[in-house]
Amino acid sequence: QLGQPIVDVPVSLLTRTWNELDDGSWTRRTDAAGVAQFSITVEAGESHLQIEVASGTGIPDPRDTIDENTAYEDAVFNTWAVPWGFPISIRDGAAAYSRTIVLQPKLAVVATINDAAGQPVTGISMGATDVVAGLAEADETSPFQFDGLREGVGDVLIGFGEIPGNPLPFIIEVDAAQAVPPQVDVAAVMQTYTETTAKVNLSLGVWRPMIYSRLGGVHGVTLIAADGSKVYCFPRSTLTDGISFVLREEIGEEVYRESVPSVEPGRYFVAPGSLGYTPTWKLYNAIVAGTDPTGSITEITAVADQTVTQSLDFVQLEQDIVTLLGL
């Protein structure tokens, strides 16, 4: 029943310094009042904690085996739209923190994605900015079906072409009036990506935990045109410590070709992760709304017949956005 406590939901508390060798992550199931409580000692230098619902990232509740914990998580995902994590800022002198999380019933989504010629595309990845939505399989052809959006709540879907590869995201806004049973029908056109002579060689270095991402990591970067008119999202290379443009072909077994990414010449702001990563999505919206982050956010200028080479610090990229936008 809506508005009532939800019992036996696995909730994880993660610290920024978590790693597989320490006890920096805990999971507790909610009690009859829908409450999960934690008592921990925070290490010096810790600035944020993260709360996640049914994420599978924490050490299971002491009452559960790993399999039992997984069963509880599956039960949550089968019924509810599960939000991404919630960061909590640690304040000097504060010894207690609380957060109320509301889960809505989940909705199915049918997405019709065509190319610029009006033909159905094959192979996409797509997710939501606020919830952990189930993704379409990479080898499926439009229309794509998945679930996880929140009933009665608007959200944004962001997707990319996986075959052969397309770093230009398509964005679908779903308002609350659309988010009603039995399903949400959406559509988008995938832009055509053409490689250019303006190359972008960005080094990412060693991944470190970040405020909005503990264990999942942020494996790539987003380039946002200074006027917000164009966005590129490039993944971390599997061959180097930089980013790459990936062409994926299906010839028997999957074949990948990586190359140095290229973009249309111009000025771009650099943000961590994909466009749907919380700070990056907020920065993009701020730029589109007219905010000029010059001097506050790392930027590059891509020039025809040249290669921009630059090393990035993911943690600093995120912190700059948090500071600029007051997140």
C-alpha positions in Angstrom: 0.0 0.0 0.0 1.4 3.4 -1.0 2.6 5.6 1.9 3.3 2.6 4.1 6.7 1.4 5.4 8.4 -1.1 3.2 9.9 -4.0 5.2 13.0 -6.1 4.4 14.6 -3.7 1.9 18.4 -4.0 1.8 20.0 -0.6 2.3 23.7 -0.1 2.0 25.9 2.6 3.6 29.1 3.2 1.7 32.1 5.3 2.6 34.3 7.0 0.2 37.3 5.0 1.3 35.7 1.6 0.7 37.7 -1.2 -0.7 37.4 -5.0 -0.7 39.9 -5.4 2.2 38.1 -3.4 4.9 34.6 -3.0 6.4 33.8 0.3 4.7 30.4 -0.9 3.4 27.5 -2.3 5.3 24.0 -3.5 4.4 21.0 -3.6 6.7 17.4 -4.7 6.0 14.6 -2.3 6.9 12.5 -3.2 10.0 8.8 -3.1 10.5 8.9 0.7 10.5 10.8 0.8 7.2 13.9 1.9 8.9 17.5 0.8 8.5 20.0 2.0 11.1 23.8 2.1 11.0 26.4 2.9 13.7 29.9 3.4 12.2 33.2 5.1 12.9 34.1 7.5 10.0 37.7 7.7 9.1 39.6 11.0 9.1 39.2 12.9 5.9 35.9 11.3 5.0 33.7 14.0 3.5 30.7 12.0 2.3 28.8 8.8 2.8 26.5 7.2 0.3 23.2 5.4 0.8 22.1 2.9 -1.8 19.0 0.7 -2.0 19.3 -3.0 -3.0 22.6 -2.2 -4.8 24.4 -5.4 -4.0 27.4 -3.4 -3.0 27.5 -3.8 0.8 28.5 -6.6 3.1 25.2 -8.5 3.7 23.0 -7.9 6.7 24.3 -10.2 9.5 21.0 -12.0 9.4 21.5 -13.0 5.8 23.7 -15.1 3.6 24.8 -13.6 0.3 22.1 -15.6 -1.5 19.4 -14.5 0.9 20.5 -10.9 0.6 20.3 -11.2 -3.2 16.8 -12.7 -2.9 15.7 -9.6 -0.9 17.2 -7.3 -3.5 15.5 -9.2 -6.3 12.2 -8.8 -4.5 12.7 -5.0 -4.3 13.5 -4.7 -8.0 10.6 -6.9 -9.0 8.2 -4.4 -7.5 9.8 -1.0 -7.1 11.7 1.6 -9.2 15.0 1.7 -7.4 16.7 5.1 -7.2 20.4 5.7 -7.6 22.5 6.4 -4.5 22.1 9.4 -2.1 25.2 11.2 -0.9 25.3 12.5 2.6 27.7 15.3 3.5 29.5 14.9 6.8 29.2 18.0 8.9 31.5 19.0 11.7 30.0 18.1 15.1 27.1 16.2 13.7 26.9 12.7 15.1 23.5 11.6 13.6 22.1 11.7 10.0 18.9 10.6 8.5 17.4 10.3 5.0 13.9 9.4 3.9 13.7 7.4 0.7 10.4 7.0 -1.1 10.0 4.0 -3.5 7.4 4.1 -6.3 6.0 1.2 -8.2 8.0 0.5 -11.4 6.7 1.0 -14.9 7.6 -0.8 -18.2 9.0 1.3 -21.0 8.8 0.8 -24.8 11.3 2.9 -26.7 11.2 3.4 -30.4 14.6 4.6 -31.6 15.2 5.4 -35.2 18.2 6.7 -37.1 18.2 10.0 -39.1 16.8 8.2 -42.1 13.8 6.9 -40.0 15.0 3.3 -39.8 14.9 1.3 -36.6 18.4 1.0 -34.9 19.9 -2.1 -33.5 22.0 -2.2 -30.3 21.6 0.6 -27.8 22.4 1.2 -24.1 19.9 3.3 -22.2 19.4 4.3 -18.6 17.5 6.8 -16.5 19.1 9.7 -14.6 17.3 9.1 -11.3 16.5 5.3 -11.1 18.2 2.1 -11.9 16.2 1.1 -15.0 16.5 -2.2 -16.6 18.4 -1.9 -19.9 17.6 -3.2 -23.4 19.9 -5.9 -24.7 22.6 -4.7 -27.0 21.6 -7.0 -29.9 17.9 -6.1 -29.9 16.3 -4.0 -32.6 13.9 -1.0 -31.9 11.4 -0.9 -30.3 13.3 -1.7 -27.1 11.5 -2.9 -23.9 12.7 -2.5 -20.4 11.4 -1.5 -17.0 12.2 0.5 -13.9 10.7 4.0 -14.3 8.7 5.4 -11.4 4.9 5.5 -11.6 3.6 9.0 -11.4 7.1 10.6 -11.4 8.9 12.2 -14.4 12.4 11.1 -15.3 14.9 11.4 -18.1 16.2 8.6 -20.3 19.6 8.8 -21.9 20.8 6.3 -24.5 23.7 5.6 -26.9 24.2 3.5 -30.0 26.3 0.4 -29.3 26.5 -1.0 -32.8 28.6 0.1 -34.5 29.2 2.9 -31.9 27.9 6.4 -31.4 29.1 8.8 -28.7 26.2 11.2 -29.3 23.5 10.6 -26.7 19.8 10.8 -27.3 17.7 12.3 -24.5 14.1 11.5 -23.8 12.2 13.4 -21.1 9.3 11.6 -19.5 6.9 13.8 -17.5 4.8 12.7 -14.6 1.6 12.7 -16.8 3.2 10.1 -19.0 4.4 7.9 -16.2 1.2 5.9 -15.8 0.3 2.2 -16.2 0.4 0.0 -18.1 3.6 1.3 -19.8 5.4 4.4 -21.0 5.8 4.7 -24.8 8.7 7.0 -25.9 10.6 7.7 -29.1 13.8 9.4 -30.2 16.0 9.9 -33.2 19.7 8.9 -32.9 22.0 11.5 -34.4 24.6 10.5 -37.0 28.2 10.6 -35.7 31.0 11.4 -38.1 34.6 11.2 -37.2 36.6 14.5 -37.7 40.2 15.5 -37.7 39.9 17.3 -34.3 41.2 14.6 -32.0 40.8 14.5 -28.2 43.3 12.5 -26.3 42.4 12.7 -22.6 44.2 10.6 -19.9 42.1 9.5 -17.0 44.7 8.1 -14.7 43.8 5.7 -11.8 40.1 5.5 -10.9 39.3 6.8 -7.3 36.0 6.7 -5.4 33.9 9.8 -5.9 31.1 11.5 -4.1 28.3 10.2 -6.4 29.9 6.9 -7.3 31.5 4.5 -4.8 31.9 1.0 -6.3 30.5 1.4 -9.8 33.2 3.8 -10.9 33.0 6.5 -13.5 34.6 5.0 -16.6 34.7 7.8 -19.2 34.1 11.5 -19.8 31.5 13.8 -21.2 32.3 16.7 -23.4 29.7 19.5 -23.4 29.9 22.2 -26.0 30.2 25.7 -24.5 26.8 26.6 -25.7 25.2 23.3 -24.7 24.3 22.5 -28.3 26.3 19.2 -28.6 27.4 16.5 -26.2 29.9 13.6 -26.7 30.3 10.7 -24.2 33.5 8.6 -24.6 34.3 5.5 -22.5 37.6 4.6 -20.9 39.9 2.8 -23.2 40.5 -0.9 -22.6 44.0 -0.5 -24.0 45.3 2.8 -22.4 44.5 5.0 -19.5 42.7 7.4 -21.8 39.3 7.6 -23.5 38.4 6.0 -26.8 36.0 5.9 -29.6 34.8 2.3 -29.9 33.4 0.7 -33.1 31.7 -2.5 -32.4 31.1 -5.0 -35.2 29.4 -8.4 -35.0 31.2 -10.8 -37.3 30.8 -14.1 -35.6 32.2 -13.1 -32.3 32.1 -9.4 -31.2 34.9 -7.4 -32.6 35.9 -4.0 -31.2 38.1 -1.3 -32.7 39.3 1.5 -30.5 40.7 4.8 -31.7 41.4 8.3 -30.4 38.1 10.2 -30.2 37.3 13.1 -32.5 34.7 15.9 -32.2 33.5 18.9 -34.1 36.0 21.7 -33.6 35.0 24.0 -30.8 35.2 24.7 -27.1 34.0 22.0 -24.6 33.6 21.6 -20.9 34.8 18.3 -19.5 32.7 16.4 -17.0 33.2 12.9 -15.4 31.4 9.8 -16.5 28.5 9.6 -18.9 25.9 12.3 -19.4 23.5 10.6 -16.9 26.0 10.7 -14.0 24.4 13.0 -11.5 26.9 16.0 -11.4 27.4 15.8 -15.2 23.7 15.8 -15.9 23.2 18.8 -13.6 26.2 20.7 -15.3 24.7 20.0 -18.7 21.3 21.4 -17.7 23.0 24.5 -16.1 24.9 25.2 -19.3 21.7 24.8 -21.5 19.9 27.1 -19.1 22.6 29.8 -19.6 25.2 29.2 -16.9 28.7 30.0 -18.1 31.1 27.8 -16.1 34.3 29.3 -17.7 37.0 29.4 -15.1 35.3 26.9 -12.8 35.1 23.8 -14.9 38.0 22.2 -16.9 37.6 22.9 -20.6 39.4 22.0 -23.9 39.4 23.5 -27.4 39.3 21.1 -30.2 40.9 22.3 -33.5 40.8 20.7 -36.9 43.9 18.7 -37.9 45.2 18.8 -34.3 45.1 16.6 -31.2 44.3 17.9 -27.8 46.2 16.0 -25.1 45.4 16.5 -21.4 45.5 14.6 -18.1 42.3 14.6 -16.0 41.6 14.2 -12.3 38.1 12.6 -12.0 37.7 13.6 -8.3 38.6 17.2 -9.1 36.3 17.3 -12.1 33.4 16.2 -9.9 34.3 18.5 -7.0 34.5 21.5 -9.3 30.9 20.8 -10.5 29.7 20.3 -6.9 31.3 23.6 -5.9 30.0 25.5 -8.9 26.4 24.3 -8.5 26.2 23.9 -4.7 25.3 20.2 -4.9 
